[in-house]
C-alpha cells in the first residue's frame, strides 16, 4: 500500500504537467506517465524512492528534497523536465547526470541530521557563522553526491555543475549557498578536506578559528576524495 502511494502520480501533478508542457509549446508524449514510473523504478533498484508531489514547491524551476530516509520529493516542474529530457528518445546525457547528482546531493544533506551535527545546524547561529556552516554543508553535499552517484568522479561533477550554472547564469553568493562559479572552483581545486573548509572560512570572512576547528573535527565531515586529483594552479 505504501509503495503504491509513493509510485502514484496524483491528478494534480498530471494536470500541472499537461498545462506546463502546453505552455512550453511541446507535444506531451503519450507515455509520459510511463516515463515517470520508469524513473521511479530505476531509482527504486538503488533503494531510492521517488515521490512526485504537487504540494512540494510550486516553483517553475525543478526542485528536489530528501526526506524520510531515502525518499525523495520532486516537484511537478521536475516531473516536466524528466518527461522532456530523461526519456530514451531525448538522450540528454547531461540532464541524466544532473538528475543523479541532485539525488546524491540531497541524500548527503540528510546525513546532517546525525546527533553530533545538530549543534552546528546553520539556522541556530549568528549570520556570518551561519553562512560559513551553510557553505561547508553545500560543498559537502556536492562532493558527497558524486561519491554516491558517480563513483567519485570529479569530471562528472564538473560537467554537471557547468550544466547547472548554464541554467542559472545569474547565480550569486548568498547566505546559504556559494555561487555556481565558486562551487565549481572548489571542485576544481580541492577535495573535501580541512583545506577546503579553511578556504570557505576565508571566502565568507569568518575568522573564529576555534569554531572552524570544531567544524573540521566533526565526524560528519569525513574527507571525500575525488578522482582525478584536483588542479594545482
ChimeraX commands (.cxc) that place a marker at each C-alpha (Angstrom):
marker #1 position 0.00,0.00,0.00 radius 0.5
marker #1 position 2.79,2.42,0.95 radius 0.5
marker #1 position 4.69,1.56,-2.23 radius 0.5
marker #1 position 1.54,2.27,-4.27 radius 0.5
marker #1 position 1.18,5.71,-2.67 radius 0.5
marker #1 position 4.83,6.53,-3.41 radius 0.5
marker #1 position 4.62,5.46,-7.05 radius 0.5
marker #1 position 1.22,7.00,-7.76 radius 0.5
marker #1 position 1.22,10.16,-9.91 radius 0.5
marker #1 position -1.54,12.34,-8.47 radius 0.5
marker #1 position -4.28,14.00,-10.51 radius 0.5
marker #1 position -2.96,17.46,-9.54 radius 0.5
marker #1 position 0.54,16.58,-10.69 radius 0.5
marker #1 position -0.77,15.22,-14.01 radius 0.5
marker #1 position -2.84,18.37,-14.52 radius 0.5
marker #1 position 0.20,20.58,-13.86 radius 0.5
marker #1 position 2.34,18.55,-16.27 radius 0.5
marker #1 position -0.16,18.86,-19.12 radius 0.5
marker #1 position -0.66,22.59,-18.56 radius 0.5
marker #1 position 3.08,23.33,-18.28 radius 0.5
marker #1 position 4.10,21.32,-21.32 radius 0.5
marker #1 position 1.34,23.03,-23.31 radius 0.5
marker #1 position 2.74,26.42,-22.20 radius 0.5
marker #1 position 6.15,25.34,-23.49 radius 0.5
marker #1 position 4.64,24.61,-26.89 radius 0.5
marker #1 position 5.70,20.97,-26.84 radius 0.5
marker #1 position 3.60,17.89,-27.56 radius 0.5
marker #1 position 3.26,15.77,-24.45 radius 0.5
marker #1 position 4.34,12.17,-25.06 radius 0.5
marker #1 position 1.50,9.67,-24.86 radius 0.5
marker #1 position 3.61,7.59,-22.46 radius 0.5
marker #1 position 4.54,10.46,-20.13 radius 0.5
marker #1 position 3.30,8.59,-17.05 radius 0.5
marker #1 position 5.34,5.55,-18.08 radius 0.5
marker #1 position 8.44,7.78,-18.33 radius 0.5
marker #1 position 7.96,8.96,-14.73 radius 0.5
marker #1 position 7.27,5.44,-13.48 radius 0.5
marker #1 position 10.41,4.22,-15.23 radius 0.5
marker #1 position 12.41,6.86,-13.36 radius 0.5
marker #1 position 10.85,5.66,-10.11 radius 0.5
marker #1 position 11.63,2.04,-11.00 radius 0.5
marker #1 position 15.29,2.75,-11.84 radius 0.5
marker #1 position 15.86,4.64,-8.60 radius 0.5
marker #1 position 13.93,2.04,-6.60 radius 0.5
marker #1 position 16.53,-0.51,-7.68 radius 0.5
marker #1 position 19.09,1.64,-5.82 radius 0.5
marker #1 position 16.86,1.81,-2.76 radius 0.5
marker #1 position 15.74,5.39,-3.51 radius 0.5
marker #1 position 12.03,6.18,-3.50 radius 0.5
marker #1 position 10.93,8.99,-5.85 radius 0.5
marker #1 position 7.71,10.82,-4.97 radius 0.5
marker #1 position 6.26,13.41,-7.36 radius 0.5
marker #1 position 4.48,15.82,-5.04 radius 0.5
marker #1 position 2.18,18.62,-6.19 radius 0.5
marker #1 position 2.25,20.03,-2.65 radius 0.5
marker #1 position 6.05,20.40,-2.63 radius 0.5
marker #1 position 7.34,23.62,-4.24 radius 0.5
marker #1 position 5.05,25.24,-6.81 radius 0.5
marker #1 position 8.10,26.85,-8.42 radius 0.5
marker #1 position 8.60,26.79,-12.20 radius 0.5
marker #1 position 12.14,25.57,-11.51 radius 0.5
marker #1 position 12.87,21.89,-10.80 radius 0.5
marker #1 position 13.23,21.29,-7.06 radius 0.5
marker #1 position 14.08,18.17,-5.09 radius 0.5
marker #1 position 14.32,17.43,-1.39 radius 0.5
marker #1 position 15.21,14.31,0.56 radius 0.5
marker #1 position 13.03,13.25,3.47 radius 0.5
marker #1 position 12.21,10.11,5.45 radius 0.5
marker #1 position 15.35,8.11,4.81 radius 0.5
marker #1 position 15.94,7.52,1.11 radius 0.5
marker #1 position 12.69,9.03,-0.13 radius 0.5
marker #1 position 12.97,12.00,-2.49 radius 0.5
marker #1 position 10.30,14.63,-3.09 radius 0.5
marker #1 position 10.30,16.07,-6.62 radius 0.5
marker #1 position 8.08,18.99,-7.54 radius 0.5
marker #1 position 5.85,18.91,-10.65 radius 0.5
marker #1 position 8.32,21.04,-12.62 radius 0.5
marker #1 position 10.94,18.35,-12.10 radius 0.5
marker #1 position 8.45,15.83,-13.48 radius 0.5
marker #1 position 8.06,18.03,-16.57 radius 0.5
marker #1 position 11.85,18.15,-17.05 radius 0.5
marker #1 position 12.13,14.39,-16.68 radius 0.5
marker #1 position 9.43,13.85,-19.30 radius 0.5
marker #1 position 11.13,16.20,-21.75 radius 0.5
marker #1 position 14.78,15.36,-21.17 radius 0.5
marker #1 position 15.15,12.00,-19.43 radius 0.5
marker #1 position 13.29,9.70,-21.81 radius 0.5
marker #1 position 15.15,7.42,-24.21 radius 0.5
marker #1 position 14.11,9.39,-27.30 radius 0.5
marker #1 position 15.74,12.56,-25.98 radius 0.5
marker #1 position 19.11,11.07,-24.98 radius 0.5
marker #1 position 20.08,14.14,-22.93 radius 0.5
marker #1 position 23.07,12.71,-21.07 radius 0.5
marker #1 position 23.84,15.98,-19.27 radius 0.5
marker #1 position 20.36,16.13,-17.77 radius 0.5
marker #1 position 20.52,12.50,-16.68 radius 0.5
marker #1 position 23.83,13.08,-14.90 radius 0.5
marker #1 position 22.48,16.26,-13.31 radius 0.5
marker #1 position 19.43,14.37,-12.06 radius 0.5
marker #1 position 21.54,11.65,-10.47 radius 0.5
marker #1 position 23.82,14.26,-8.88 radius 0.5
marker #1 position 20.79,16.09,-7.47 radius 0.5
marker #1 position 19.60,12.90,-5.79 radius 0.5
marker #1 position 23.05,12.25,-4.33 radius 0.5
marker #1 position 23.35,15.86,-3.17 radius 0.5
marker #1 position 20.02,15.80,-1.35 radius 0.5
marker #1 position 20.68,12.42,0.23 radius 0.5
marker #1 position 24.01,13.74,1.52 radius 0.5
marker #1 position 22.16,16.67,3.09 radius 0.5
marker #1 position 20.10,14.16,5.06 radius 0.5
marker #1 position 23.25,12.99,6.80 radius 0.5
marker #1 position 23.46,16.33,8.60 radius 0.5
marker #1 position 20.79,15.12,10.99 radius 0.5
marker #1 position 23.25,12.91,12.79 radius 0.5
marker #1 position 23.17,13.65,16.51 radius 0.5
marker #1 position 26.55,15.40,16.58 radius 0.5
marker #1 position 25.71,17.79,13.77 radius 0.5
marker #1 position 22.64,19.22,15.48 radius 0.5
marker #1 position 24.97,21.52,17.41 radius 0.5
marker #1 position 26.13,23.03,14.11 radius 0.5
marker #1 position 22.72,23.49,12.48 radius 0.5
marker #1 position 23.12,26.74,10.47 radius 0.5
marker #1 position 19.87,28.44,11.46 radius 0.5
marker #1 position 20.81,28.41,15.15 radius 0.5
marker #1 position 23.91,30.52,14.55 radius 0.5
marker #1 position 24.83,34.20,14.12 radius 0.5
marker #1 position 24.79,35.39,10.49 radius 0.5
marker #1 position 28.45,35.01,9.47 radius 0.5
marker #1 position 28.85,31.74,11.37 radius 0.5
marker #1 position 25.63,30.51,9.76 radius 0.5
marker #1 position 26.94,31.40,6.29 radius 0.5
marker #1 position 30.22,29.56,6.90 radius 0.5
marker #1 position 28.46,26.43,8.17 radius 0.5
marker #1 position 25.87,26.51,5.38 radius 0.5
marker #1 position 28.54,26.82,2.66 radius 0.5
marker #1 position 30.50,23.92,4.14 radius 0.5
marker #1 position 27.30,21.90,4.17 radius 0.5
marker #1 position 26.64,22.69,0.48 radius 0.5
marker #1 position 30.18,21.80,-0.54 radius 0.5
marker #1 position 29.93,18.58,1.44 radius 0.5
marker #1 position 26.70,17.69,-0.39 radius 0.5
marker #1 position 28.31,18.44,-3.77 radius 0.5
marker #1 position 31.21,16.11,-3.07 radius 0.5
marker #1 position 29.07,13.54,-1.28 radius 0.5
marker #1 position 26.55,13.48,-4.13 radius 0.5
marker #1 position 29.12,12.49,-6.71 radius 0.5
marker #1 position 30.66,9.99,-4.30 radius 0.5
marker #1 position 27.27,8.29,-4.01 radius 0.5
marker #1 position 26.04,8.52,-7.60 radius 0.5
marker #1 position 29.05,8.92,-9.90 radius 0.5
marker #1 position 31.85,6.80,-8.41 radius 0.5
marker #1 position 33.60,9.91,-7.01 radius 0.5
marker #1 position 34.26,11.26,-10.50 radius 0.5
marker #1 position 35.49,14.87,-10.46 radius 0.5
marker #1 position 34.93,15.13,-14.21 radius 0.5
marker #1 position 31.25,14.15,-14.00 radius 0.5
marker #1 position 30.66,16.52,-11.09 radius 0.5
marker #1 position 32.24,19.41,-13.02 radius 0.5
marker #1 position 30.17,18.59,-16.12 radius 0.5
marker #1 position 27.00,18.64,-14.02 radius 0.5
marker #1 position 27.95,21.89,-12.32 radius 0.5
marker #1 position 28.69,23.62,-15.62 radius 0.5
marker #1 position 25.33,22.40,-16.91 radius 0.5
marker #1 position 23.54,23.77,-13.84 radius 0.5
marker #1 position 25.48,27.03,-14.00 radius 0.5
marker #1 position 24.24,27.48,-17.58 radius 0.5
marker #1 position 20.67,27.08,-16.27 radius 0.5
marker #1 position 21.32,29.79,-13.66 radius 0.5
marker #1 position 23.67,32.32,-15.34 radius 0.5
marker #1 position 22.94,34.98,-12.71 radius 0.5
marker #1 position 23.90,32.78,-9.76 radius 0.5
marker #1 position 25.45,34.76,-6.91 radius 0.5
marker #1 position 26.73,34.05,-3.43 radius 0.5
marker #1 position 24.06,34.19,-0.75 radius 0.5
marker #1 position 23.80,33.30,2.91 radius 0.5
marker #1 position 23.04,29.63,2.31 radius 0.5
marker #1 position 24.80,28.82,-1.00 radius 0.5
marker #1 position 28.02,29.82,-2.77 radius 0.5
marker #1 position 27.53,30.81,-6.41 radius 0.5
marker #1 position 27.89,28.08,-9.02 radius 0.5
marker #1 position 31.18,29.69,-10.06 radius 0.5
marker #1 position 32.58,29.27,-6.54 radius 0.5
marker #1 position 31.25,25.74,-6.21 radius 0.5
marker #1 position 32.92,24.80,-9.49 radius 0.5
marker #1 position 36.16,26.36,-8.29 radius 0.5
marker #1 position 36.01,24.33,-5.07 radius 0.5
marker #1 position 35.67,21.10,-7.03 radius 0.5
marker #1 position 38.44,22.04,-9.47 radius 0.5
marker #1 position 40.98,22.93,-6.81 radius 0.5
marker #1 position 40.09,20.89,-3.72 radius 0.5
marker #1 position 38.90,17.61,-2.36 radius 0.5
marker #1 position 36.53,17.79,0.59 radius 0.5
marker #1 position 39.17,18.11,3.28 radius 0.5
marker #1 position 40.12,20.56,6.03 radius 0.5
marker #1 position 41.88,22.64,3.38 radius 0.5
marker #1 position 38.56,23.36,1.65 radius 0.5
marker #1 position 36.85,24.15,4.95 radius 0.5
marker #1 position 39.57,26.71,5.67 radius 0.5
marker #1 position 39.12,28.19,2.18 radius 0.5
marker #1 position 35.37,28.54,2.72 radius 0.5
marker #1 position 36.02,30.33,6.01 radius 0.5
marker #1 position 38.24,32.82,4.13 radius 0.5
marker #1 position 35.67,33.28,1.37 radius 0.5
marker #1 position 32.88,34.18,3.80 radius 0.5
marker #1 position 35.17,36.25,6.03 radius 0.5
marker #1 position 34.73,34.05,9.07 radius 0.5
marker #1 position 37.73,34.16,11.45 radius 0.5
marker #1 position 36.77,32.27,14.61 radius 0.5
marker #1 position 39.43,29.57,14.36 radius 0.5
marker #1 position 38.10,27.73,17.40 radius 0.5
marker #1 position 34.75,27.15,15.71 radius 0.5
marker #1 position 36.40,26.40,12.32 radius 0.5
marker #1 position 38.46,23.68,14.01 radius 0.5
marker #1 position 35.31,22.37,15.69 radius 0.5
marker #1 position 33.62,22.00,12.30 radius 0.5
marker #1 position 36.68,20.23,10.87 radius 0.5
marker #1 position 36.78,17.82,13.82 radius 0.5
marker #1 position 33.21,16.56,13.46 radius 0.5
marker #1 position 32.91,13.01,12.15 radius 0.5
marker #1 position 30.10,14.25,9.91 radius 0.5
marker #1 position 32.69,15.97,7.78 radius 0.5
marker #1 position 34.73,12.93,6.79 radius 0.5
marker #1 position 37.11,13.55,3.90 radius 0.5
marker #1 position 35.80,12.93,0.39 radius 0.5
marker #1 position 38.47,12.40,-2.25 radius 0.5
marker #1 position 37.50,12.60,-5.92 radius 0.5
marker #1 position 39.44,11.40,-8.95 radius 0.5
marker #1 position 41.43,12.58,-10.76 radius 0.5
marker #1 position 43.33,14.77,-8.32 radius 0.5
marker #1 position 42.41,18.50,-8.18 radius 0.5
marker #1 position 44.22,21.06,-10.33 radius 0.5
marker #1 position 47.30,22.63,-8.78 radius 0.5
marker #1 position 47.06,26.06,-10.42 radius 0.5
marker link #1:1,2 radius 0.2
marker link #1:2,3 radius 0.2
marker link #1:3,4 radius 0.2
marker link #1:4,5 radius 0.2
marker link #1:5,6 radius 0.2
marker link #1:6,7 radius 0.2
marker link #1:7,8 radius 0.2
marker link #1:8,9 radius 0.2
marker link #1:9,10 radius 0.2
marker link #1:10,11 radius 0.2
marker link #1:11,12 radius 0.2
marker link #1:12,13 radius 0.2
marker link #1:13,14 radius 0.2
marker link #1:14,15 radius 0.2
marker link #1:15,16 radius 0.2
marker link #1:16,17 radius 0.2
marker link #1:17,18 radius 0.2
marker link #1:18,19 radius 0.2
marker link #1:19,20 radius 0.2
marker link #1:20,21 radius 0.2
marker link #1:21,22 radius 0.2
marker link #1:22,23 radius 0.2
marker link #1:23,24 radius 0.2
marker link #1:24,25 radius 0.2
marker link #1:25,26 radius 0.2
marker link #1:26,27 radius 0.2
marker link #1:27,28 radius 0.2
marker link #1:28,29 radius 0.2
marker link #1:29,30 radius 0.2
marker link #1:30,31 radius 0.2
marker link #1:31,32 radius 0.2
marker link #1:32,33 radius 0.2
marker link #1:33,34 radius 0.2
marker link #1:34,35 radius 0.2
marker link #1:35,36 radius 0.2
marker link #1:36,37 radius 0.2
marker link #1:37,38 radius 0.2
marker link #1:38,39 radius 0.2
marker link #1:39,40 radius 0.2
marker link #1:40,41 radius 0.2
marker link #1:41,42 radius 0.2
marker link #1:42,43 radius 0.2
marker link #1:43,44 radius 0.2
marker link #1:44,45 radius 0.2
marker link #1:45,46 radius 0.2
marker link #1:46,47 radius 0.2
marker link #1:47,48 radius 0.2
marker link #1:48,49 radius 0.2
marker link #1:49,50 radius 0.2
marker link #1:50,51 radius 0.2
marker link #1:51,52 radius 0.2
marker link #1:52,53 radius 0.2
marker link #1:53,54 radius 0.2
marker link #1:54,55 radius 0.2
marker link #1:55,56 radius 0.2
marker link #1:56,57 radius 0.2
marker link #1:57,58 radius 0.2
marker link #1:58,59 radius 0.2
marker link #1:59,60 radius 0.2
marker link #1:60,61 radius 0.2
marker link #1:61,62 radius 0.2
marker link #1:62,63 radius 0.2
marker link #1:63,64 radius 0.2
marker link #1:64,65 radius 0.2
marker link #1:65,66 radius 0.2
marker link #1:66,67 radius 0.2
marker link #1:67,68 radius 0.2
marker link #1:68,69 radius 0.2
marker link #1:69,70 radius 0.2
marker link #1:70,71 radius 0.2
marker link #1:71,72 radius 0.2
marker link #1:72,73 radius 0.2
marker link #1:73,74 radius 0.2
marker link #1:74,75 radius 0.2
marker link #1:75,76 radius 0.2
marker link #1:76,77 radius 0.2
marker link #1:77,78 radius 0.2
marker link #1:78,79 radius 0.2
marker link #1:79,80 radius 0.2
marker link #1:80,81 radius 0.2
marker link #1:81,82 radius 0.2
marker link #1:82,83 radius 0.2
marker link #1:83,84 radius 0.2
marker link #1:84,85 radius 0.2
marker link #1:85,86 radius 0.2
marker link #1:86,87 radius 0.2
marker link #1:87,88 radius 0.2
marker link #1:88,89 radius 0.2
marker link #1:89,90 radius 0.2
marker link #1:90,91 radius 0.2
marker link #1:91,92 radius 0.2
marker link #1:92,93 radius 0.2
marker link #1:93,94 radius 0.2
marker link #1:94,95 radius 0.2
marker link #1:95,96 radius 0.2
marker link #1:96,97 radius 0.2
marker link #1:97,98 radius 0.2
marker link #1:98,99 radius 0.2
marker link #1:99,100 radius 0.2
marker link #1:100,101 radius 0.2
marker link #1:101,102 radius 0.2
marker link #1:102,103 radius 0.2
marker link #1:103,104 radius 0.2
marker link #1:104,105 radius 0.2
marker link #1:105,106 radius 0.2
marker link #1:106,107 radius 0.2
marker link #1:107,108 radius 0.2
marker link #1:108,109 radius 0.2
marker link #1:109,110 radius 0.2
marker link #1:110,111 radius 0.2
marker link #1:111,112 radius 0.2
marker link #1:112,113 radius 0.2
marker link #1:113,114 radius 0.2
marker link #1:114,115 radius 0.2
marker link #1:115,116 radius 0.2
marker link #1:116,117 radius 0.2
marker link #1:117,118 radius 0.2
marker link #1:118,119 radius 0.2
marker link #1:119,120 radius 0.2
marker link #1:120,121 radius 0.2
marker link #1:121,122 radius 0.2
marker link #1:122,123 radius 0.2
marker link #1:123,124 radius 0.2
marker link #1:124,125 radius 0.2
marker link #1:125,126 radius 0.2
marker link #1:126,127 radius 0.2
marker link #1:127,128 radius 0.2
marker link #1:128,129 radius 0.2
marker link #1:129,130 radius 0.2
marker link #1:130,131 radius 0.2
marker link #1:131,132 radius 0.2
marker link #1:132,133 radius 0.2
marker link #1:133,134 radius 0.2
marker link #1:134,135 radius 0.2
marker link #1:135,136 radius 0.2
marker link #1:136,137 radius 0.2
marker link #1:137,138 radius 0.2
marker link #1:138,139 radius 0.2
marker link #1:139,140 radius 0.2
marker link #1:140,141 radius 0.2
marker link #1:141,142 radius 0.2
marker link #1:142,143 radius 0.2
marker link #1:143,144 radius 0.2
marker link #1:144,145 radius 0.2
marker link #1:145,146 radius 0.2
marker link #1:146,147 radius 0.2
marker link #1:147,148 radius 0.2
marker link #1:148,149 radius 0.2
marker link #1:149,150 radius 0.2
marker link #1:150,151 radius 0.2
marker link #1:151,152 radius 0.2
marker link #1:152,153 radius 0.2
marker link #1:153,154 radius 0.2
marker link #1:154,155 radius 0.2
marker link #1:155,156 radius 0.2
marker link #1:156,157 radius 0.2
marker link #1:157,158 radius 0.2
marker link #1:158,159 radius 0.2
marker link #1:159,160 radius 0.2
marker link #1:160,161 radius 0.2
marker link #1:161,162 radius 0.2
marker link #1:162,163 radius 0.2
marker link #1:163,164 radius 0.2
marker link #1:164,165 radius 0.2
marker link #1:165,166 radius 0.2
marker link #1:166,167 radius 0.2
marker link #1:167,168 radius 0.2
marker link #1:168,169 radius 0.2
marker link #1:169,170 radius 0.2
marker link #1:170,171 radius 0.2
marker link #1:171,172 radius 0.2
marker link #1:172,173 radius 0.2
marker link #1:173,174 radius 0.2
marker link #1:174,175 radius 0.2
marker link #1:175,176 radius 0.2
marker link #1:176,177 radius 0.2
marker link #1:177,178 radius 0.2
marker link #1:178,179 radius 0.2
marker link #1:179,180 radius 0.2
marker link #1:180,181 radius 0.2
marker link #1:181,182 radius 0.2
marker link #1:182,183 radius 0.2
marker link #1:183,184 radius 0.2
marker link #1:184,185 radius 0.2
marker link #1:185,186 radius 0.2
marker link #1:186,187 radius 0.2
marker link #1:187,188 radius 0.2
marker link #1:188,189 radius 0.2
marker link #1:189,190 radius 0.2
marker link #1:190,191 radius 0.2
marker link #1:191,192 radius 0.2
marker link #1:192,193 radius 0.2
marker link #1:193,194 radius 0.2
marker link #1:194,195 radius 0.2
marker link #1:195,196 radius 0.2
marker link #1:196,197 radius 0.2
marker link #1:197,198 radius 0.2
marker link #1:198,199 radius 0.2
marker link #1:199,200 radius 0.2
marker link #1:200,201 radius 0.2
marker link #1:201,202 radius 0.2
marker link #1:202,203 radius 0.2
marker link #1:203,204 radius 0.2
marker link #1:204,205 radius 0.2
marker link #1:205,206 radius 0.2
marker link #1:206,207 radius 0.2
marker link #1:207,208 radius 0.2
marker link #1:208,209 radius 0.2
marker link #1:209,210 radius 0.2
marker link #1:210,211 radius 0.2
marker link #1:211,212 radius 0.2
marker link #1:212,213 radius 0.2
marker link #1:213,214 radius 0.2
marker link #1:214,215 radius 0.2
marker link #1:215,216 radius 0.2
marker link #1:216,217 radius 0.2
marker link #1:217,218 radius 0.2
marker link #1:218,219 radius 0.2
marker link #1:219,220 radius 0.2
marker link #1:220,221 radius 0.2
marker link #1:221,222 radius 0.2
marker link #1:222,223 radius 0.2
marker link #1:223,224 radius 0.2
marker link #1:224,225 radius 0.2
marker link #1:225,226 radius 0.2
marker link #1:226,227 radius 0.2
marker link #1:227,228 radius 0.2
marker link #1:228,229 radius 0.2
marker link #1:229,230 radius 0.2
marker link #1:230,231 radius 0.2
marker link #1:231,232 radius 0.2
marker link #1:232,233 radius 0.2
view
